[in-house]
């Protein structure tokens, strides 16, 4: 049986996407394997402990999941197979008699940020505590009515816990893009993701980006992350609207290889939008 790693425990948005992936591939037999942190999920595929992984990479409100980007740079084996975009509707889960009685709110950092305005309005005095995933503290909800967790409605149902409010995310069009990762290269798809570090000289980043423009390739995203080697050193993550095998893309990558310090191509893929 093939193993599909995701950020657990059960009830997380990552597990929901893993289940959607199963539905999209009915002829394949997958065992869902939860992990405590995103780095553990990524490592499980990079070291062949699992065949596939589901990880969040970008939210429409809060931006990129930096832990995922850093892991993609760290583990050379990881390749994107597909992107799945899921609407996110957060629920406030608690056994409190009233919302005003809640003193502690637990959830993943991204979820807390996506509900920041709602929390300021309804729970301005409650302490917000970030956890590894949205469902980490659900086991404590039933024992302490002062506690609330922000998680999926499915998580509340699995743990037989009441939902006091839903949805509580600040923006209606709140969605997260998840990557499906494996070790095998993937060349089918209309989008390609890659990352590179530039040489320490003036104009090096401009020169790299100009290569895409010269070939008429559109950049849909560019983001920098610290290289972790020293202050002022960055890695640039780029999404482009082209297939890695396109002639223009091959020309660009060949030229990019000559003017960057390190270049990593994460694969080409298509995106599925879940309603």
N, C-alpha and C positions, 0 to 999 in steps of 0.2 A: 504494500500500500504506500502511495506517495504521501509525503508529509508537507503540510502547508503551515508555515509559521506566521504568527500574528501577535500583536501586542494585546496581552490579556490583562486580567482574567476574563472569563466569559461575560458577555454583555457589552463589550466595548464596541465602538464604531468600527474598529479594525476587524473584529470578529464578524460583524454584519457584512462587511465587504468581502471577507473570506467566504462567507456563505453565499453571497451573490456570485462570486467566482465559481463556486461549485455548481450553481444553477446554470451558469453560462457554459459549463463544460460537463454535461450530464454523463458522458461516456467515460469519464475519468474517475478514479477512486482516490479520494483525498482524506487523509487524517488531519484534523485541525489541531495544531500544537501551539498553545499559548505560551508566551514568554513575558517576563516581568518588565523588561525595558526594550526600547527600540534598538539600542546597540546589540542586545542579545538576539533579537529577531534577525538583524542583518548578519551577525556572526554565524547563526545557525545555517544560513544558506551558503555563506562564503566558505565554511568549513565542511560542507556536504552533510551536515546533520539533518537538514531539510532540503527538499527539492525546490520549493517556492516560498516566498515571503510576501506578506502584505504590509506595507508601511505607509503612513501618511507623509505627504511631501509638501503640500501647500494648502492653506485655507484662504478663502476669498476675503476674509475680514482681517485675520492676523498675519497673513503672509506665510513664508516658508517655515517648515519644521527643520530647524537647523541641525538637530541631531541626525536626521536622515541624510542631509547633504554631507555632513562631516563623515558619516559612515560610508557613503558612496565613494568618497575620495580615498578613504582608508583601505577599503577592501576592493582590490582590483578585479576580483572574480565576479562582482555583481553586475548584472545586465538587466535592463528594463524590458519586460515582455509586453506590458500593457498598462494603461492608465485607466482608473475607474473614478469617476466624480460622483460623490454622494451628497445629497442635501442633508444638512445637520440641523436637527431640532432637539435642543437640549431640554431636559426635564429636571426640576428640583425635586429630589427624592428625600423624604424625611418622615419620621413618625411624630413630629411636633404637632401639637394641637392647632397652632397657628403659625404662619410664617414669621411673625415678629418674635416668636420664642426661640428661634434658631440663633445659636451663638457661634457655630463653627461650620464653614462651608468647605468641603473637600472636592477636588477634581484635578484633572490634568491642567497644566499651566495654560495651554491653548484654550481649553473650555472655559476656564475662569476669565480669560481675557475676552472671549467672545460674548460673555454675559456681563461684562463690567458695568454697563449703564443700568441694566436691570438690578444688579446687586446694589449699586449705589442708591437706587431709588427705593428698593424694598428691604434691603438688609444692610444699611449703611454702617452699622456697628458690629456686624458679624466678622469674625476673623476668617480670612481666606487662606487655605493651606493647599499648596500644590503637591500632587502625588504623581507616581509614575504613569498611571492611566486613570481614566474616568471612573473605573469601578473598584479601585483599590480598597476604599473604605466602606463599601456597602455592607460588609459583615458587621460593622459597628453601629449602623443606623438603628437597628431594632433595639439595641441595648441602651441607647442614649438619645432621648428626644431633642437634645440641644444640637445634634449633628444633622447636617444635610449634605447630600452628594449631588453634584451635577453630572448627569450621565444620560444614556439613551432611555427612552420609554421601555425598550426591550429589557434593559438591565433591571428596571423596577419589577417587571413582570416575572423575570427569572428568579428574583429573590423574594417575591411576594411582598413588595414594599409599596407604600402609597406614594402617589405623585401629587405634590401640593400645587405645582404650576408647570405648564408646558404649552408652547415653547417659551423659553426665557432668554434665548439668544437675542442680541440687540438688533440684528439686521435680518430681515425676512429671507433675503437671498444669501444665506450662509451655507456654503458648501466646501467640502474638502476633497482634494485630489489625492488618491492613493496609487502608489506604484506596485505592480506585481513584478517581483524580482526573481531571477534564477541565475545560474552560473553560465548557461549557454548563451552565446551571442544571438541577438535578434535583429534581423535586418528588414522586416516587413513593417510598414507603417509610414504615416505622413509627417511625423514629428521625430526629431532626433535631439537627444540631450547629451551634453558633453561638458567637460570642465578643463581648465588649463591654468597654469601659472606662467607669468610673463618674466622675461629677463629684466634685470634691474638697470634700465636705461630709459631716458626720456622718450615718450611717444610709443612705448612698446604695446600698451593696451589699445591705443588708437590704431596702430598698424594691424593688430590682430582682428579687430572688429571691421576694419576696412575690407579685409579679405572676403567677408560675407557679402558686403555691399557690392563689391566688384563682380560677384557671380550672381547678383540678383536674389540672394537668399535672405528672407525676412527673419529677424530675431524676435521671438515672441516673449522672451524673458532673459534678463541678465541680472546676476546677483553676485556679490562678493562675500567671501568668508575668510576669516583669518587663517593663515597657513599653519599657525601654532608653532612656527619656527622662530618668529621674531616680530617685534612691533613694526607695523607698516608693510608686512608681507601678506599678500592676499591670493586666494584662489577664486577664479571667476567661473560661475556656473551659467551655462547658456542653453536655452531651448531654441531650436530653429525649425522653421516650417519647410522641411526637406527630408528626403530619405537618404540614409547614409550611402546608398549605392548610386544615387543620382550623379551624373557626370560633373555637375557644378559643385556638388558636395565633395566628391572625391578630389577635385582640383583644390578646393578650399582647405581640406584636411591636410593635403600634401604640403601646401604652402604654410599652413599653421604649424605643422610639425617643425618647420625650419626656423620659426621665429619665437616659439614658446619654450619655456624650460621643461614643462611636463604637460602632456596632453592625454586626456582619457575620454574615450567615447563610450557612453553608457547604453547605446543601442537606439534603434528606431522602433516606433510603436504607434498604435492608434489609441484613441480615448473613447471610452464608453460612458455615457451620461445616464445615470439612474434617476428615474422620476420619483 
